[in-house]
Amino acid sequence: MTDLPRLVLAREHIQQGLTPKMLARCCNVGTLVRLRHGVYVDGAAWGALRPWEQYRLRVQAAAETFTAPTVFARHSAASVWGVPTIGHHHPVHALTFQNDGGRSRAGVRRHYADPAGVQAFRRDGLLVTGRVRTVLDLAAFTPFAEAVVPLDHVLRPDSAKGLPALSKEELLAGVQGNYTAAAARRIAAAIEFADPLSASAGESYGRALMFAAGFETPALQHEIRDDSLIGYSDYYWHSARVAGEFDGVDKYLKPEYLKGRTPSQAVVDEKYREDRIRATGCTVVRWVWADLMAPGRLERKLAAAGVPRRRARSAR
């Protein structure tokens, strides 16, 4: 489990030497942040968390307020498993086994599920849907481009979590009997499109947006050479000789990408690599997260670079 800040619980205020007035005063000055009724966290520690870590802590905070056993699902289960999703302002998702259509209260959205079709797993002290059920639920109930991100992820081994890759056959086997026919079609389409060669959430999301915008599906991790190996482009369109590169911040910050270099040296090396690719006669088009999140911006970049559109079925 990621080292998250310790939660401060109002019900333990006596043991922690705090009174309700002290808790309120700490929230007013920013020393504490109130996550939900009766649950707080250190303000500085909260501010240092990345958005997906803040969401994960909100799930933990919700778990501290429930008295009955609760199975977390969808984005909430994904956050516990370490499966990436798109967006950071989701409600906490949990299952209900009472067929009353589900209900939402205090930032928690509950979804009905037949208990016969649910296997709960204990992970980091919480009950969550399994990886298969979690990503299938996301594929069933989120837009196609968002659904591809967690599916791509689970098709690869997760070395950070020590989890093996899932197969498309395992995923499809989990559909039977758990979803409506319409949801099953949405899931099948997303699974068919999913690809373990997509190396990050940003690469997965960008690839799905390209498809939705009507562009040809690119080759992934394509080897590019001159007199020797230059590297592997995130995307490559053979017919147009266009290489696409998604610039996530990780390649300039994380030690496993820097490999002993400073961030500034990594930027210089990336520029030199791009110059070598262009020298082979390829066009290079780059984008960042902001381009993915602004409607139409990635589409305009790809069109300007000459990325080909898919032909109509009658023209193939």
Secondary structure in CASP SS format (residue, H / E / C, confidence):
PFRMAT SS
TARGET T0000
AUTHOR 0000-0000-0000
METHOD secondary structure of the structure
MODEL  1
M C 1.00
T C 1.00
D C 1.00
L C 1.00
P C 1.00
R C 1.00
L E 1.00
V E 1.00
L E 1.00
A H 1.00
R H 1.00
E H 1.00
H C 1.00
I C 1.00
Q C 1.00
Q C 1.00
G C 1.00
L C 1.00
T C 1.00
P H 1.00
K H 1.00
M H 1.00
L H 1.00
A H 1.00
R H 1.00
C H 1.00
C H 1.00
N H 1.00
V H 1.00
G C 1.00
T C 1.00
L E 1.00
V E 1.00
R E 1.00
L E 1.00
R E 1.00
H C 1.00
G C 1.00
V E 1.00
Y E 1.00
V E 1.00
D E 1.00
G H 1.00
A H 1.00
A H 1.00
W H 1.00
G H 1.00
A H 1.00
L C 1.00
R C 1.00
P H 1.00
W H 1.00
E H 1.00
Q H 1.00
Y H 1.00
R H 1.00
L H 1.00
R H 1.00
V H 1.00
Q H 1.00
A H 1.00
A H 1.00
A H 1.00
E H 1.00
T H 1.00
F C 1.00
T C 1.00
A C 1.00
P C 1.00
T C 1.00
V E 1.00
F E 1.00
A C 1.00
R H 1.00
H H 1.00
S H 1.00
A H 1.00
A H 1.00
S H 1.00
V H 1.00
W H 1.00
G C 1.00
V C 1.00
P C 1.00
T C 1.00
I C 1.00
G C 1.00
H C 1.00
H C 1.00
H C 1.00
P C 1.00
V E 1.00
H E 1.00
A E 1.00
L E 1.00
T E 1.00
F C 1.00
Q C 1.00
N C 1.00
D C 1.00
G C 1.00
G C 1.00
R C 1.00
S E 1.00
R E 1.00
A C 1.00
G C 1.00
V E 1.00
R E 1.00
R E 1.00
H E 1.00
Y E 1.00
A C 1.00
D C 1.00
P H 1.00
A H 1.00
G H 1.00
V C 1.00
Q C 1.00
A E 1.00
F E 1.00
R E 1.00
R E 1.00
D C 1.00
G C 1.00
L E 1.00
L E 1.00
V E 1.00
T E 1.00
G C 1.00
R H 1.00
V H 1.00
R H 1.00
T H 1.00
V H 1.00
L H 1.00
D H 1.00
L H 1.00
A H 1.00
A H 1.00
F H 1.00
T C 1.00
P C 1.00
F H 1.00
A H 1.00
E H 1.00
A H 1.00
V H 1.00
V H 1.00
P H 1.00
L H 1.00
D H 1.00
H H 1.00
V H 1.00
L C 1.00
R C 1.00
P C 1.00
D E 1.00
S C 1.00
A C 1.00
K C 1.00
G C 1.00
L E 1.00
P C 1.00
A C 1.00
L C 1.00
S C 1.00
K H 1.00
E H 1.00
E H 1.00
L H 1.00
L H 1.00
A H 1.00
G C 1.00
V C 1.00
Q C 1.00
G C 1.00
N C 1.00
Y C 1.00
T C 1.00
A H 1.00
A H 1.00
A H 1.00
A H 1.00
R H 1.00
R H 1.00
I H 1.00
A H 1.00
A H 1.00
A H 1.00
I H 1.00
E H 1.00
F H 1.00
A C 1.00
D C 1.00
P C 1.00
L C 1.00
S C 1.00
A C 1.00
S C 1.00
A H 1.00
G H 1.00
E H 1.00
S H 1.00
Y H 1.00
G H 1.00
R H 1.00
A H 1.00
L H 1.00
M H 1.00
F H 1.00
A H 1.00
A C 1.00
G C 1.00
F E 1.00
E C 1.00
T C 1.00
P C 1.00
A E 1.00
L E 1.00
Q E 1.00
H E 1.00
E E 1.00
I E 1.00
R E 1.00
D C 1.00
D C 1.00
S C 1.00
L E 1.00
I E 1.00
G E 1.00
Y E 1.00
S E 1.00
D E 1.00
Y E 1.00
Y E 1.00
W E 1.00
H C 1.00
S C 1.00
A C 1.00
R C 1.00
V E 1.00
A E 1.00
G E 1.00
E E 1.00
F E 1.00
D C 1.00
G C 1.00
V C 1.00
D H 1.00
K H 1.00
Y H 1.00
L H 1.00
K C 1.00
P H 1.00
E H 1.00
Y H 1.00
L H 1.00
K C 1.00
G C 1.00
R C 1.00
T C 1.00
P H 1.00
S H 1.00
Q H 1.00
A H 1.00
V H 1.00
V H 1.00
D H 1.00
E H 1.00
K H 1.00
Y H 1.00
R H 1.00
E H 1.00
D H 1.00
R H 1.00
I H 1.00
R H 1.00
A H 1.00
T C 1.00
G C 1.00
C C 1.00
T E 1.00
V E 1.00
V E 1.00
R E 1.00
W E 1.00
V C 1.00
W H 1.00
A H 1.00
D H 1.00
L H 1.00
M H 1.00
A C 1.00
P C 1.00
G C 1.00
R H 1.00
L H 1.00
E H 1.00
R H 1.00
K H 1.00
L H 1.00
A H 1.00
A H 1.00
A H 1.00
G C 1.00
V C 1.00
P C 1.00
R E 1.00
R C 1.00
R C 1.00
A C 1.00
R H 1.00
S H 1.00
A H 1.00
R C 1.00
END
